[in-house]
C-alpha cells in the first residue's frame, strides 16, 4: 500500500518518477522500486516525501487515501530553490536552527506505530513488539528456524543495517543528551565520511564553514572551537587538510532494540545496536549483502561484537537524522 500511496500522491503533485527522484536525491529506479513494492524507502526519504506532498505520515504509510490528500499534495509541491540540489552533501548550505529546550516525554501508541513504519520501511503502519523482546538467540550449529521470527523483525534489522552505513553511525561522537561536543575535532571524520563520494577534487580538504554547517544540521550544535587533530587533520587557516591515514570500512550493525515516541510534535527514536565484525574479513559489496542477509535472519554465528551503543535521534525538516545523544553501553569482546 505504501508504494501505491507514493505513486498516487506523486501523480497528484504533477511529478514524474524522475521529478520525484530529483527532489529526494535518489535515482528514478529507486522511486520505481518503491512504487512497485520491490523496495522500501529509508527513514530520511519517507519523512521528506511526507513533507513534500504536504500529508501526514498516516496518509503516506496507511491503507487509505483521500481526494484531500491528493489536493494537498498538488498544492504542497513547489519548484525547489536552486540551492536544494545537493541538500544531502556536506557542502550544501543549511539554514541554522536553534537547539530546542528539553521537552517532556509523552508516549503515544499511534505515533510509535507510524514511526516504526517510516523509520524501518514498513509497507503499512503497524505496531510490533520491541525487537529486544523477540530477538532470537542464534543456535550453535544450525540457522534459526523461520518460525522464530515475528513479521517485521527481518525488515527492522536490515533497515537499521543500511541506516548505520548511510549515516556513518560509527563516526558519531559519544555525548549525553543535550550536550553535543563543542570541539570541531570530534566531528571531522563524521563530516568527511558522510560526504566521501561527493568531495571530488577537494577530497581531503574541508572548510571550517562546511564542518559547522554539517554539525548544526546533524547535532544542533553551534559555536565550535576549531583546532588540528593530531595525526589526522591539520588546520591551515580556515581549511582542514587530511594527514594521510585510513578511513574505517562501512560499519556492520545488529539491531538490539528500537523504540519511538513523540515529543511535542517531533519524533524521537531510540536505537540500541551492536557494532560487529566478521573474523578475517574486510567485506566487499557482495559480502556485505550476505552479512546483511544473515543478520536480518538472526544468524550471527560468524560475528564478533565490537561494542553495544545507544543512539537517540530525531529528524530535521528535510528528513535527515539529528543526533540527540550517543552512549557506549558495552565495549564488547574486541572493542571499537
N, C-alpha and C positions, 0 to 999 in steps of 0.2 A: 504493500500500500504506500510506503514511503516513496518508492520510485514513481508511482502514478501521481502522487501529490506534487512531486518536483516537476514532472512533465506538465501537469495541468497549470500550476502556478507560473511556470516559465512561459508557457504559451499565452496565458492571460496577461503577462507583463510585456508581451511582444518581443520576447528574446528567442533567438535561435539557440541551439545547443552550444554553438561556438561563442555566441554572445554571452551566455551564462558562464561558460568556461573562462572567458577573459575577465569577467568580474571577480571570479573566485581564484584566479591564478592557477588554473588546472587545465588539462587537455580536454578537447572535445570528447575524446574517447572515454575519459573518466565520467563526464556527465552522461554519456550514452549508457555506460555500465550501471550508473546509479538508477537511471530511469527504467532500465530493463531488469533490475534486480540482481545483476551479476556481481555487484559490489556495493558497499555501503560507504557513505561519506564519513570522514573523520570529524571529531569534535569541532574543529575550527570552521569547517565548511558548513555543517548544519546550522551553527549559530549565525554565520554570515548570511546564509540563504534566508533564514527566518527574518533577519533584519532587512535584507534586500527586498524581499517580497512584502514586507510590512504585515506579516502574520505572526501568530503565536506559535510556539513550539508544538502546542496541541494540534493546531491546524496543519502544520508541516508533517508531523510524525504520526498523527492519529489516523483513524479509518474513515473520517467523514470530512468532506469539504463543502463549501457553500459558494454561492454566487458572490456573497460579500467578500469572501477571501479572495476570489479572483479579481473583483473590482479593486480591492485593497492592493493587490499585487501590481495591477496596472498603474495605480496612482503612485505607488511607492517607488517604483523603479525610475530613476532619473539618469541622465548622462553622467558618467563618473567624472570627477575632477581630473585634470591632466596628470596630477601627481599621484594617482591611485594605482598606476600600473604595476609598480614594484612594491606594493604595500607590505609584502611579507619578507622583503630583503632588508638587512640591517642598514643599507644606505638610504632607505626611504625616509622622508620627513614625516614626523608624527607629532600631532598637537599634544602638548603636555597635559597630564591630568593630575589633580591633587591626590595625595594619599588619603583615603577615606578614614574616618574615625571608626573606632571599634563599634561593631553593630551587634545588637542582641541576636542570639541564635534562635531560630524557630524551625522546628521540623514540620514539613508538610508532605504527606504521603504522595499527593499528586505531583508535586514538584520533583520528589525523589524519582518517581516513575519516569517523568519526562526527561529529567537529567540523565537517568540511566539510558534512556533511548537515544538521546542525541550524542552523549559523550561516547558511548560504546557502539554506535552504529546499528542499533536495532531497527528493524523494519516497522515496528509498531511499539507504542508506549505501553510497557507492562512492568510491573514491579516484581523483581526477582529477589529471592533470598540472598543475603550477603554471600559473596564468594568464599569468605573466610569460614562460613558455617557449612559449606558443602564441598569445599575443595578436597578431592580425594588424595589419599597418600599413595604415591607410586609403589607398585609391587616390586619386589626384589628381582623377580625372574621374568615376569610377563607384563605386557601392556595392560593398562587399566581397562576393564570392560566398559563398553559404551553406556550401559545402563547406570553406571556410577555417576553420570553427569546429568544435571538438570538442564533443560533448554536454556541456551544463552551463555553458559559458562565458557564454552569454546570461544564464542564471539568476544566475550569480555577479555579473555586472556590475549587473544590475537590483536584486539584493538589497542590495548594498553602496550603491548609489544611494539606496535607501529608508532604509537604516540610518543613513547620514550625515545625512539630513534629520531623521529621527525623533529622533536623539540629538545633534543640532547639533554635529557634529564641527568645524564652522568656528569654534566658540567654545571648544573645548578648549584650555587653555593649553599652551604648549610646556614640557616638563621632561624631564630624564633619568630613566631607570628608577630607581624607589625614592626619588625626590626631588621630589614634587609641591610646588608653591609654597606658601609659608607665609603669604602675604598674601591677604586676602579679595578685594581688588580684582581679582585675576587671574581670579576665578571669577564675578563678578557678572553679566556678560552671559550666561554659560552657564546659570546658575541661572534668570535671568529668561526666556531663550528657551525653556528646557526646559518651563517651565510657562506659556507665553504664553497659552494658551487656558483656563487654569484659575484665573487670578488674580481674576476677577470685578471687584468694585468696588475691590479693593485693587491693581489693576494699576498698576505704577509705584512700589509700596512693598513692601519685603521686610525682614523682621526679621533680625537677625543670627543668631538661632537657626535660622531656615529655611536661611540660607546655610550654616551649619555642618553641618546635617543632610544637605543635598544633597552637600556636599563630602566628608563622611565616607562617604556612600553610594557616590559615583562615583569618588572618588580616594583613599579610605582615609587621609585627612589630618585631623588634629586640631589643636587649639590655634591657630586662625587669628588673625592680627593684623588688626584692623579699622581702617578709616580711609576717608575720602572718596576718590572717584575724580574728578579734575578734569574738568570739562565733561561728566560723565556721571552720577555718583551722589553725592549729598550724604548725610552721615551725621547723622541727628538722633536723639540718644540711642542707642537700640538698633534703629533703623529706617533702612534705606537708602531714599532718595527719589530717583527718577529726575529728572535735569535734562533737559527736553525735547530729544530728539535722535532720530535714526532708528535702526532695527534692521535688520540685514542680511536680504536675502531668503534663503529656504532655499537651502542650498548645492547646486551641481551637481558631481557627482564621477564620476571614471572609475577603476575598479579597475585597478591595475597588477600587484599580486602579493598572494597570500594564502597563509598557512601557519598550521598549528596544531600544538600539542604539549600534552603533559600534564606538569605539574609537581607531582608527588606528589599526584595526585588532583584537581587543579583544572585546567580547560582554560585555555590561554593562546593567544591569537590574535594574529597579526601581519598588519596590513594596510598596504599602500602604495597611496595614492590620489593622483590629480591633482585638485585643485580647478580647475574650468574655468568659463568664461563664454561666452555667445554674443553676438557683437557686436551692439550697438544693440538689445538685447532684455532687458527685465525680464519674465520669463515668467509668465503666468497659469497656472492649473491645467492647462488643456488643452495649453498649450505645454510645460509641464514634462513631461507624459506623453509628448509627441512627442520631446522631448530624451532622456528616459529610454529610449524605444524605440530611438532611433538609437544611443545609447551602448551599449545591450545588443547591437546588431547590429554594432558596430565602426565605425560611420560618425561620424567626428569632424571632418569637413571644415569645419564652421562654428564649431568650438570653439577657444578660446584658453586655454592653460594659465596659471593664475594662480600655482600653487605645486604642488610634489610633497611629500607628507608621509607619515610613517610613524607608525602607531599600534600600541601594544602594549596588549592589554586582556584581561580575564577577565570572569567574571560573578559576581554575588552570589547568595545563596540564593533570591532571587525571580527570577533570570534577567536582572537589569538589568546593563548594562555597567559595569565598574570599570576605569578607565584607569590603566595602569601606566607608560606613557611616551608622549611625543609629540615627534617630531623633524621639523624642517624640513629637507628634503633639497635642494630647489631652489626658488628664488623664482619660477621660470618667466619667461615673457616679459613679464608685466604686473605681477607681484607681487600679494600678497593683504593 
